[in-house]
Amino acid sequence: MQGPDRNRSSREEQRLAAGLVLIGIGSVQCGSALATTLFDDLGPGGAVFLRTAFAAAVLLAIWRPARSDIDGPTMRAIALFGLVLAGMNLSFYEALDRMPLGIAVTFEFTGPLAVAILGSRSRLDLVWVTLAAAGILLLAPDIGDGIDPVGVAFALAAAAFWALYILLSVRVGRGPAGLSGLSLAMLIAAVVLIPAGIGDGGGELLEPSLIAVGLGVALLSSAIPYSVELLALRRLSAGTFGVLLSLEPAAAALVGAIALDQALAGRELLAVALVVIASAGALRTAPAVSAPEA
């Protein structure tokens, strides 16, 4: 294939890949919205345990690690990765139990934003930092008066864990275990979350209807996004992928408004928009360290 036909094919591939990323983003946020329906019965701990356990089962069925690929250093990296996954998901669900989805994701997205800015050498970094800070400051007056400060603390903890997740996913993904390392890390995360799951969910964890919802959350929040984003990354540059990924806070605000009746005020929408713009700019110029959200 040559000339215009080849260019047209390339553009079609990129549009397809962009569509896949958007599907993944929507799937993650729909999964988060569905997870909130479990909180009354299972609490955040029970909900995140079911989600992580089912996600581990699905991922292990797809990418099963070979013993020959797991040496001592690799196992230590995977174990740390699993602990970070557990902390990130539990912190986010605790935040989600206390604040609207769009605001929780806006705070959480400061983690990838920080990684992008610290890893970039662009002179525009100061602009992105200023925009992101302005967005967070717009939300500050509502902290304690409409926005739960404990929820903010959990969301920022999730942001820190997400930053670590991005860095560790590169290390594990490029190691001998490859994608199967993610499967094993998810299994470790599920084991770590057992106490939180039992503590919050108790015997309700065995309720068939809740188990079915937990499976749905795992598919929407993990299996589908991982699959479509891996396909997209074969066709998109890391910069373009990062820009699309920066739409997460806006998508969360939209899903929260439609599915959970969590309409945001004008100032809150402006805050989300500023963080999205800052993230898009910073991720565009950052090194290729982005990874799918757990």
C-alpha positions in Angstrom: 0.0 0.0 0.0 1.4 3.4 -1.0 0.6 7.1 -1.1 -2.9 8.3 -0.2 -4.2 4.8 0.5 -1.5 4.1 3.1 -2.1 7.5 4.8 -5.8 6.9 4.9 -5.3 3.4 6.4 -3.0 4.9 9.0 -5.6 7.6 9.9 -8.3 4.9 10.2 -6.1 2.9 12.5 -5.5 5.9 14.7 -9.2 6.7 14.8 -10.0 3.1 15.8 -7.3 3.2 18.5 -8.6 6.5 19.9 -12.1 5.0 20.0 -10.8 2.0 21.9 -9.2 4.3 24.5 -12.4 6.2 24.9 -14.3 2.9 25.4 -11.8 2.0 28.1 -12.2 5.3 29.8 -16.0 5.0 29.8 -15.8 1.5 31.0 -13.6 2.4 34.0 -16.0 5.1 35.1 -19.1 3.0 34.6 -17.4 0.4 36.7 -16.7 2.9 39.4 -20.3 4.1 39.3 -21.5 0.4 39.5 -19.2 -0.2 42.5 -20.9 2.5 44.5 -24.1 0.4 44.4 -22.2 -2.2 46.5 -21.2 0.3 49.3 -24.4 0.1 51.3 -24.2 -3.7 51.6 -20.4 -4.4 51.4 -18.8 -1.1 52.2 -15.8 0.2 50.2 -13.6 -2.7 51.5 -16.0 -5.4 50.4 -16.6 -3.8 47.0 -12.9 -3.4 46.2 -12.1 -6.9 47.4 -14.7 -8.5 45.1 -13.6 -6.3 42.2 -9.9 -7.2 42.7 -10.5 -10.9 43.3 -12.5 -11.2 40.1 -10.1 -9.1 38.1 -7.2 -11.3 39.3 -9.1 -14.4 38.1 -9.8 -12.9 34.7 -6.3 -11.6 34.2 -4.7 -14.9 35.3 -6.9 -16.7 32.8 -5.5 -14.5 30.0 -1.9 -14.0 31.2 -0.7 -16.9 33.3 2.9 -16.4 34.7 5.5 -19.1 33.9 7.7 -20.2 36.8 10.8 -19.7 34.7 10.0 -16.0 34.4 9.7 -15.4 38.2 13.1 -15.0 39.8 13.8 -13.3 43.2 14.1 -9.7 42.1 11.1 -10.0 39.8 9.0 -11.5 42.5 9.9 -8.7 44.9 8.9 -6.1 42.3 5.6 -7.9 41.6 4.9 -8.1 45.3 5.4 -4.4 45.7 3.3 -3.8 42.7 0.5 -5.9 44.3 0.7 -3.8 47.5 0.4 -0.6 45.5 -2.5 -1.9 43.5 -4.3 -2.8 46.8 -3.6 0.6 48.3 -4.6 2.5 45.2 -7.9 0.7 44.7 -8.9 0.7 48.4 -8.0 4.4 48.8 -10.0 5.3 45.7 -13.1 3.4 46.8 -12.9 5.0 50.3 -12.8 8.4 48.5 -15.7 7.4 46.2 -17.8 6.5 49.3 -17.4 10.1 50.5 -17.5 12.4 47.4 -18.8 12.6 43.9 -17.1 10.4 41.3 -16.0 13.4 39.1 -14.3 15.2 42.0 -12.7 12.0 43.4 -11.1 11.2 40.0 -10.0 14.9 39.6 -8.0 14.6 42.9 -6.8 11.1 42.0 -5.5 12.2 38.6 -2.9 14.5 40.2 -0.9 11.3 40.6 -0.3 10.7 36.9 0.0 14.4 36.3 2.8 14.7 38.9 4.6 11.8 37.2 4.2 13.4 33.8 5.5 16.8 34.9 8.4 15.4 36.9 9.5 13.3 34.0 9.2 16.0 31.4 11.7 18.7 30.4 9.2 21.0 28.7 9.3 24.7 29.5 5.5 24.6 29.5 5.5 22.5 32.7 5.0 25.6 34.8 1.9 26.4 32.8 0.5 22.9 33.4 1.3 23.0 37.1 -0.4 26.4 37.4 -3.5 25.2 35.7 -3.7 22.0 37.8 -3.1 24.0 41.0 -5.9 26.5 40.0 -8.3 23.6 39.4 -7.5 22.1 42.9 -7.8 25.5 44.5 -11.2 26.0 43.0 -12.3 22.8 44.9 -10.6 23.9 48.1 -13.3 26.2 49.5 -15.7 23.2 49.5 -13.4 20.9 51.5 -15.2 20.5 54.8 -18.2 22.3 53.5 -19.7 20.0 50.9 -16.6 18.0 50.1 -15.6 15.5 52.8 -12.0 16.2 53.9 -11.4 12.5 54.7 -12.5 11.7 51.2 -10.0 14.2 49.8 -7.3 12.6 51.9 -8.2 9.2 50.5 -8.3 10.5 46.9 -4.9 12.1 47.3 -3.6 8.8 48.8 -5.0 7.1 45.7 -3.2 9.7 43.6 0.1 8.9 45.3 -0.5 5.1 44.8 -1.4 5.7 41.1 1.9 7.5 40.6 3.8 4.6 42.1 1.6 2.2 40.0 2.7 3.9 36.8 6.4 3.7 37.7 6.1 0.1 38.9 4.1 -1.1 35.9 6.9 0.0 33.6 9.4 -2.0 35.7 7.2 -5.1 36.0 6.0 -4.9 32.4 9.5 -4.7 31.0 10.7 -7.5 33.2 10.8 -11.2 32.4 7.3 -11.8 33.6 5.8 -9.2 31.3 2.0 -8.9 31.4 1.7 -12.0 33.5 3.4 -10.0 36.2 0.3 -7.8 36.3 -1.9 -10.9 36.8 0.2 -12.1 39.7 0.3 -8.6 41.2 -3.5 -8.4 41.1 -3.7 -11.8 42.8 -1.4 -10.5 45.6 -3.6 -7.3 45.9 -6.7 -9.5 46.3 -5.0 -11.5 49.1 -3.9 -8.2 50.8 -7.5 -6.9 50.6 -9.1 -9.9 52.3 -9.1 -8.3 55.8 -10.7 -5.1 54.4 -13.2 -7.2 52.4 -14.3 -9.3 55.4 -14.3 -6.4 57.8 -16.6 -4.3 55.6 -18.6 -7.0 53.8 -18.7 -10.0 56.2 -21.2 -12.6 55.2 -22.7 -10.4 52.5 -19.7 -11.3 50.3 -21.4 -14.6 49.7 -24.7 -13.1 48.5 -25.1 -14.2 44.8 -26.6 -10.9 43.6 -23.7 -8.9 45.1 -21.2 -11.3 43.7 -22.7 -10.8 40.2 -22.4 -7.0 40.6 -18.8 -7.5 41.8 -18.0 -9.5 38.7 -19.5 -6.7 36.6 -17.4 -4.1 38.3 -14.3 -6.3 37.7 -15.1 -6.6 34.0 -15.8 -2.9 33.5 -13.0 -1.6 35.7 -10.2 -4.0 34.8 -10.7 -6.7 32.1 -12.3 -4.5 29.4 -10.1 -1.4 29.9 -6.8 -3.4 30.0 -7.8 -5.2 26.8 -8.8 -2.2 24.7 -6.0 0.0 25.9 -3.4 -2.7 25.1 -4.9 -2.9 21.5 -4.9 0.9 21.3 -1.3 1.3 22.4 -0.2 -0.8 19.4 -1.6 2.0 17.1 -1.1 5.2 19.1 2.0 7.1 20.3 2.4 7.4 24.1 1.8 11.1 23.8 -1.6 10.7 22.1 -2.6 8.0 24.5 -1.7 10.2 27.4 -3.8 13.1 26.0 -6.8 10.8 25.6 -6.3 9.3 29.1 -6.4 12.9 30.5 -10.1 12.9 29.8 -10.7 10.6 32.8 -11.9 13.4 35.2 -14.3 14.8 32.6 -15.7 11.3 31.8 -16.0 10.6 35.6 -18.0 13.9 36.0 -20.3 12.9 33.1 -20.9 9.4 34.3 -21.5 10.6 37.9 -24.1 13.1 36.6 -25.9 10.6 34.5 -25.7 7.4 36.5 -25.4 8.7 40.1 -27.3 12.0 39.8 -24.1 13.8 41.0 -24.4 17.0 39.1 -21.4 19.3 39.7 -21.6 23.1 40.3 -20.1 25.5 37.7 -17.0 26.1 39.8 -16.5 22.3 40.2 -16.9 21.8 36.5 -14.3 24.5 35.8 -11.9 22.8 38.2 -12.3 19.5 36.4 -11.7 21.3 33.0 -8.5 22.9 34.3 -7.1 19.6 35.5 -8.0 17.9 32.2 -6.2 20.7 30.2 -3.2 20.5 32.5 -3.1 16.7 32.2 -3.4 16.8 28.4 -0.6 19.2 28.1 1.7 17.5 30.6 1.1 14.0 29.3 1.6 15.1 25.7 5.2 16.0 26.5 6.0 13.4 29.0 8.2 10.3 28.5 6.3 7.0 27.7 5.5 5.9 31.3 1.7 5.9 31.2 -0.1 2.7 32.0 -3.7 1.6 32.2 -5.7 2.5 35.4 -6.2 -0.4 37.7 
